[in-house]
């Protein structure tokens, strides 16, 4: 996939991996639509990027809100004419102790990580199918492999996102539409900075963004990194339940009578 002269839509552009992608994509000579909830950061990004000669525009959008997604995507298509590549990167994370179990927290996580992708894909498909070309890049996570303590909402939302994208990849192949699943390990972002636990093989965010862009160019089905975490996630995925439960229980506080 040559990004030259393509129109790229990027969600979650104001922070983390999305922010690094937003800085790197203009170097690929493509037109870019930045989407995020934080409008002030987007406007600063647009002003900075325009200095480098790229055609960019910003749109305030909460991907969990279907009305905002619909309005934003319609405006992007009016402004740019079409969307060639959609990088659906917006996401949310939360570590929740079982004693503070909350359906509202779960709803927030699933709206960003799962329904955010569903809402965006709904707006993309009619045009992509009609044109019989295009690419959808969905950001999931290597954390999808198991239900880790305190991260059940996040793990489940990312597992759902992966299976959804996998299904789309197969169904959209006859229409010449590529679907790529991105599965990062631990990447240094404002989201992971909140984690209180040790994060092995923590990767620089700009390095992660470069890997994603190179994977898009190569049209990889799955872009996953770093390799040490990829291997570790596969080991954990097929680990016997009794062993997984034993190891993960080490992270939990001792029960008080």
PyMOL commands that set and color helices and strands:
alter all, ss='L'
color gray80, all
select helices_A, chain A and resi 16-28+39-51+66-80+98-100+103-113+115-131+142-145+152-171+173-175+192-194+205-217+227-237+241-251
alter helices_A, ss='H'
color red, helices_A
select strands_A, chain A and resi 7-11+31-36+56-60+85-88+134-139+177-184+222-225
alter strands_A, ss='S'
color yellow, strands_A
deselect
rebuild
show_as cartoon
